[in-house]
């Protein structure tokens, strides 16, 4: 077990502790918000959709999301691209040596990686 900070540690490749539980809860809530937003997107103005994306990302990170990320997600949703924010029962942790691409670059499946600061480091909020 590796202690990251009080309340957050890594065991067998997964984050555990109260901070990890909080991050997982926020991720699940943000996933539901994003799902609901995408379902209602055809009835929303561009401004309403952008505000919804902003609020969803802000809910998860507890910080102001980058404008380019908000604009990118908004454009994808408006074009009908489905963004699936999968939340499992545990938060996997990437090992530094196992990172094969930088944050924001598409991987082999076309999925875009979250910055580590978003994926794990801002759990304490």
Rosetta constraint file for C-alpha pairs under 8 A:
AtomPair CA 1 CA 9 HARMONIC 6.79 0.50
AtomPair CA 1 CA 10 HARMONIC 5.63 0.50
AtomPair CA 1 CA 11 HARMONIC 4.67 0.50
AtomPair CA 1 CA 12 HARMONIC 7.42 0.50
AtomPair CA 2 CA 9 HARMONIC 5.45 0.50
AtomPair CA 2 CA 10 HARMONIC 5.09 0.50
AtomPair CA 2 CA 11 HARMONIC 6.60 0.50
AtomPair CA 3 CA 8 HARMONIC 6.35 0.50
AtomPair CA 3 CA 9 HARMONIC 4.22 0.50
AtomPair CA 3 CA 10 HARMONIC 6.44 0.50
AtomPair CA 4 CA 8 HARMONIC 5.58 0.50
AtomPair CA 4 CA 9 HARMONIC 5.09 0.50
AtomPair CA 4 CA 10 HARMONIC 7.27 0.50
AtomPair CA 5 CA 9 HARMONIC 6.81 0.50
AtomPair CA 7 CA 16 HARMONIC 7.99 0.50
AtomPair CA 7 CA 17 HARMONIC 5.11 0.50
AtomPair CA 7 CA 18 HARMONIC 5.36 0.50
AtomPair CA 7 CA 19 HARMONIC 5.51 0.50
AtomPair CA 7 CA 20 HARMONIC 7.81 0.50
AtomPair CA 8 CA 15 HARMONIC 6.76 0.50
AtomPair CA 8 CA 16 HARMONIC 5.92 0.50
AtomPair CA 8 CA 17 HARMONIC 5.01 0.50
AtomPair CA 8 CA 18 HARMONIC 6.69 0.50
AtomPair CA 8 CA 19 HARMONIC 5.45 0.50
AtomPair CA 8 CA 20 HARMONIC 6.10 0.50
AtomPair CA 9 CA 15 HARMONIC 5.68 0.50
AtomPair CA 9 CA 16 HARMONIC 5.43 0.50
AtomPair CA 9 CA 17 HARMONIC 6.33 0.50
AtomPair CA 10 CA 14 HARMONIC 5.39 0.50
AtomPair CA 10 CA 15 HARMONIC 4.51 0.50
AtomPair CA 10 CA 16 HARMONIC 5.93 0.50
AtomPair CA 10 CA 93 HARMONIC 7.45 0.50
AtomPair CA 11 CA 15 HARMONIC 6.53 0.50
AtomPair CA 11 CA 16 HARMONIC 7.00 0.50
AtomPair CA 13 CA 92 HARMONIC 5.94 0.50
AtomPair CA 13 CA 93 HARMONIC 5.43 0.50
AtomPair CA 13 CA 94 HARMONIC 7.39 0.50
AtomPair CA 13 CA 95 HARMONIC 7.99 0.50
AtomPair CA 14 CA 90 HARMONIC 6.49 0.50
AtomPair CA 14 CA 91 HARMONIC 5.46 0.50
AtomPair CA 14 CA 92 HARMONIC 4.39 0.50
AtomPair CA 14 CA 93 HARMONIC 5.30 0.50
AtomPair CA 15 CA 20 HARMONIC 5.73 0.50
AtomPair CA 15 CA 90 HARMONIC 7.13 0.50
AtomPair CA 15 CA 91 HARMONIC 5.40 0.50
AtomPair CA 15 CA 92 HARMONIC 6.25 0.50
AtomPair CA 15 CA 93 HARMONIC 6.26 0.50
AtomPair CA 16 CA 20 HARMONIC 5.21 0.50
AtomPair CA 16 CA 21 HARMONIC 6.94 0.50
AtomPair CA 16 CA 90 HARMONIC 7.88 0.50
AtomPair CA 16 CA 91 HARMONIC 7.73 0.50
AtomPair CA 17 CA 21 HARMONIC 6.25 0.50
AtomPair CA 18 CA 22 HARMONIC 6.15 0.50
AtomPair CA 19 CA 23 HARMONIC 6.20 0.50
AtomPair CA 19 CA 123 HARMONIC 5.80 0.50
AtomPair CA 19 CA 124 HARMONIC 5.72 0.50
AtomPair CA 20 CA 24 HARMONIC 6.07 0.50
AtomPair CA 20 CA 91 HARMONIC 7.11 0.50
AtomPair CA 20 CA 123 HARMONIC 6.43 0.50
AtomPair CA 21 CA 25 HARMONIC 6.12 0.50
AtomPair CA 22 CA 26 HARMONIC 6.21 0.50
AtomPair CA 22 CA 123 HARMONIC 6.91 0.50
AtomPair CA 22 CA 124 HARMONIC 7.88 0.50
AtomPair CA 23 CA 27 HARMONIC 6.06 0.50
AtomPair CA 23 CA 60 HARMONIC 7.69 0.50
AtomPair CA 23 CA 120 HARMONIC 7.97 0.50
AtomPair CA 23 CA 123 HARMONIC 4.97 0.50
AtomPair CA 23 CA 124 HARMONIC 7.65 0.50
AtomPair CA 24 CA 28 HARMONIC 6.18 0.50
AtomPair CA 24 CA 87 HARMONIC 7.52 0.50
AtomPair CA 24 CA 89 HARMONIC 7.78 0.50
AtomPair CA 24 CA 90 HARMONIC 7.23 0.50
AtomPair CA 24 CA 91 HARMONIC 6.71 0.50
AtomPair CA 25 CA 29 HARMONIC 6.25 0.50
AtomPair CA 26 CA 30 HARMONIC 6.02 0.50
AtomPair CA 26 CA 59 HARMONIC 7.00 0.50
AtomPair CA 26 CA 60 HARMONIC 5.34 0.50
AtomPair CA 27 CA 31 HARMONIC 6.04 0.50
AtomPair CA 27 CA 60 HARMONIC 5.80 0.50
AtomPair CA 27 CA 87 HARMONIC 6.66 0.50
AtomPair CA 28 CA 32 HARMONIC 6.36 0.50
AtomPair CA 28 CA 87 HARMONIC 5.86 0.50
AtomPair CA 29 CA 33 HARMONIC 6.23 0.50
AtomPair CA 29 CA 60 HARMONIC 7.91 0.50
AtomPair CA 30 CA 34 HARMONIC 6.04 0.50
AtomPair CA 30 CA 56 HARMONIC 5.44 0.50
AtomPair CA 30 CA 57 HARMONIC 7.06 0.50
AtomPair CA 30 CA 59 HARMONIC 6.50 0.50
AtomPair CA 30 CA 60 HARMONIC 5.83 0.50
AtomPair CA 31 CA 35 HARMONIC 6.13 0.50
AtomPair CA 31 CA 84 HARMONIC 7.71 0.50
AtomPair CA 31 CA 85 HARMONIC 5.27 0.50
AtomPair CA 31 CA 86 HARMONIC 7.09 0.50
AtomPair CA 31 CA 87 HARMONIC 7.34 0.50
AtomPair CA 32 CA 36 HARMONIC 6.13 0.50
AtomPair CA 33 CA 37 HARMONIC 6.04 0.50
AtomPair CA 33 CA 56 HARMONIC 6.13 0.50
AtomPair CA 34 CA 38 HARMONIC 6.15 0.50
AtomPair CA 34 CA 53 HARMONIC 7.16 0.50
AtomPair CA 34 CA 56 HARMONIC 6.40 0.50
AtomPair CA 34 CA 83 HARMONIC 7.96 0.50
AtomPair CA 34 CA 85 HARMONIC 7.72 0.50
AtomPair CA 35 CA 39 HARMONIC 6.30 0.50
AtomPair CA 35 CA 84 HARMONIC 7.66 0.50
AtomPair CA 36 CA 40 HARMONIC 6.33 0.50
AtomPair CA 37 CA 41 HARMONIC 5.86 0.50
AtomPair CA 37 CA 49 HARMONIC 7.38 0.50
AtomPair CA 37 CA 52 HARMONIC 6.68 0.50
AtomPair CA 37 CA 53 HARMONIC 7.66 0.50
AtomPair CA 38 CA 77 HARMONIC 6.46 0.50
AtomPair CA 38 CA 82 HARMONIC 7.53 0.50
AtomPair CA 40 CA 44 HARMONIC 6.69 0.50
AtomPair CA 41 CA 49 HARMONIC 6.45 0.50
AtomPair CA 41 CA 77 HARMONIC 7.32 0.50
AtomPair CA 41 CA 78 HARMONIC 7.02 0.50
AtomPair CA 42 CA 78 HARMONIC 7.82 0.50
AtomPair CA 44 CA 48 HARMONIC 5.69 0.50
AtomPair CA 44 CA 49 HARMONIC 5.86 0.50
AtomPair CA 45 CA 49 HARMONIC 6.18 0.50
AtomPair CA 46 CA 50 HARMONIC 6.11 0.50
AtomPair CA 47 CA 51 HARMONIC 6.09 0.50
AtomPair CA 48 CA 52 HARMONIC 6.13 0.50
AtomPair CA 49 CA 53 HARMONIC 6.26 0.50
AtomPair CA 49 CA 74 HARMONIC 6.55 0.50
AtomPair CA 50 CA 54 HARMONIC 6.13 0.50
AtomPair CA 50 CA 70 HARMONIC 6.76 0.50
AtomPair CA 50 CA 71 HARMONIC 7.03 0.50
AtomPair CA 50 CA 74 HARMONIC 5.56 0.50
AtomPair CA 51 CA 55 HARMONIC 6.13 0.50
AtomPair CA 52 CA 56 HARMONIC 6.14 0.50
AtomPair CA 53 CA 57 HARMONIC 6.25 0.50
AtomPair CA 53 CA 70 HARMONIC 6.07 0.50
AtomPair CA 53 CA 73 HARMONIC 7.01 0.50
AtomPair CA 53 CA 74 HARMONIC 6.47 0.50
AtomPair CA 54 CA 58 HARMONIC 5.99 0.50
AtomPair CA 54 CA 65 HARMONIC 6.81 0.50
AtomPair CA 54 CA 70 HARMONIC 5.77 0.50
AtomPair CA 55 CA 59 HARMONIC 5.91 0.50
AtomPair CA 56 CA 60 HARMONIC 6.54 0.50
AtomPair CA 57 CA 61 HARMONIC 6.18 0.50
AtomPair CA 57 CA 62 HARMONIC 7.93 0.50
AtomPair CA 57 CA 64 HARMONIC 7.99 0.50
AtomPair CA 57 CA 65 HARMONIC 6.16 0.50
AtomPair CA 57 CA 70 HARMONIC 7.81 0.50
AtomPair CA 58 CA 62 HARMONIC 5.04 0.50
AtomPair CA 58 CA 63 HARMONIC 5.46 0.50
AtomPair CA 58 CA 64 HARMONIC 5.71 0.50
AtomPair CA 58 CA 65 HARMONIC 5.93 0.50
AtomPair CA 59 CA 63 HARMONIC 7.87 0.50
AtomPair CA 61 CA 65 HARMONIC 7.44 0.50
AtomPair CA 61 CA 118 HARMONIC 6.25 0.50
AtomPair CA 61 CA 122 HARMONIC 6.43 0.50
AtomPair CA 61 CA 123 HARMONIC 7.70 0.50
AtomPair CA 61 CA 125 HARMONIC 7.15 0.50
AtomPair CA 62 CA 122 HARMONIC 7.93 0.50
AtomPair CA 62 CA 125 HARMONIC 5.87 0.50
AtomPair CA 63 CA 125 HARMONIC 7.97 0.50
AtomPair CA 65 CA 69 HARMONIC 6.93 0.50
AtomPair CA 65 CA 70 HARMONIC 6.88 0.50
AtomPair CA 66 CA 70 HARMONIC 6.50 0.50
AtomPair CA 67 CA 71 HARMONIC 6.05 0.50
AtomPair CA 68 CA 72 HARMONIC 5.91 0.50
AtomPair CA 69 CA 73 HARMONIC 6.13 0.50
AtomPair CA 70 CA 74 HARMONIC 6.04 0.50
AtomPair CA 71 CA 75 HARMONIC 6.07 0.50
AtomPair CA 72 CA 76 HARMONIC 6.20 0.50
AtomPair CA 73 CA 77 HARMONIC 6.14 0.50
AtomPair CA 74 CA 78 HARMONIC 6.07 0.50
AtomPair CA 75 CA 79 HARMONIC 6.17 0.50
AtomPair CA 76 CA 80 HARMONIC 6.42 0.50
AtomPair CA 76 CA 81 HARMONIC 5.19 0.50
AtomPair CA 76 CA 82 HARMONIC 7.61 0.50
AtomPair CA 76 CA 83 HARMONIC 7.95 0.50
AtomPair CA 77 CA 81 HARMONIC 5.28 0.50
AtomPair CA 77 CA 82 HARMONIC 6.49 0.50
AtomPair CA 77 CA 83 HARMONIC 7.33 0.50
AtomPair CA 93 CA 120 HARMONIC 7.41 0.50
AtomPair CA 94 CA 98 HARMONIC 6.58 0.50
AtomPair CA 94 CA 99 HARMONIC 6.84 0.50
AtomPair CA 95 CA 99 HARMONIC 6.72 0.50
AtomPair CA 101 CA 105 HARMONIC 6.39 0.50
AtomPair CA 101 CA 106 HARMONIC 7.93 0.50
AtomPair CA 101 CA 107 HARMONIC 7.13 0.50
AtomPair CA 101 CA 113 HARMONIC 7.96 0.50
AtomPair CA 102 CA 113 HARMONIC 7.44 0.50
AtomPair CA 102 CA 115 HARMONIC 7.84 0.50
AtomPair CA 103 CA 112 HARMONIC 7.42 0.50
AtomPair CA 103 CA 113 HARMONIC 5.04 0.50
AtomPair CA 103 CA 114 HARMONIC 5.45 0.50
AtomPair CA 103 CA 115 HARMONIC 4.61 0.50
AtomPair CA 103 CA 116 HARMONIC 7.30 0.50
AtomPair CA 104 CA 112 HARMONIC 5.46 0.50
AtomPair CA 104 CA 113 HARMONIC 5.24 0.50
AtomPair CA 104 CA 114 HARMONIC 6.24 0.50
AtomPair CA 104 CA 115 HARMONIC 6.88 0.50
AtomPair CA 105 CA 112 HARMONIC 5.62 0.50
AtomPair CA 105 CA 113 HARMONIC 6.27 0.50
AtomPair CA 106 CA 110 HARMONIC 5.08 0.50
AtomPair CA 106 CA 111 HARMONIC 5.34 0.50
AtomPair CA 106 CA 112 HARMONIC 4.45 0.50
AtomPair CA 106 CA 113 HARMONIC 6.66 0.50
AtomPair CA 107 CA 111 HARMONIC 5.62 0.50
AtomPair CA 107 CA 112 HARMONIC 6.35 0.50
AtomPair CA 107 CA 113 HARMONIC 7.38 0.50
AtomPair CA 114 CA 118 HARMONIC 6.30 0.50
AtomPair CA 114 CA 119 HARMONIC 5.88 0.50
AtomPair CA 115 CA 119 HARMONIC 6.12 0.50
AtomPair CA 116 CA 120 HARMONIC 5.67 0.50
AtomPair CA 116 CA 121 HARMONIC 6.39 0.50
AtomPair CA 117 CA 121 HARMONIC 4.36 0.50
AtomPair CA 117 CA 122 HARMONIC 5.82 0.50
AtomPair CA 118 CA 122 HARMONIC 5.79 0.50
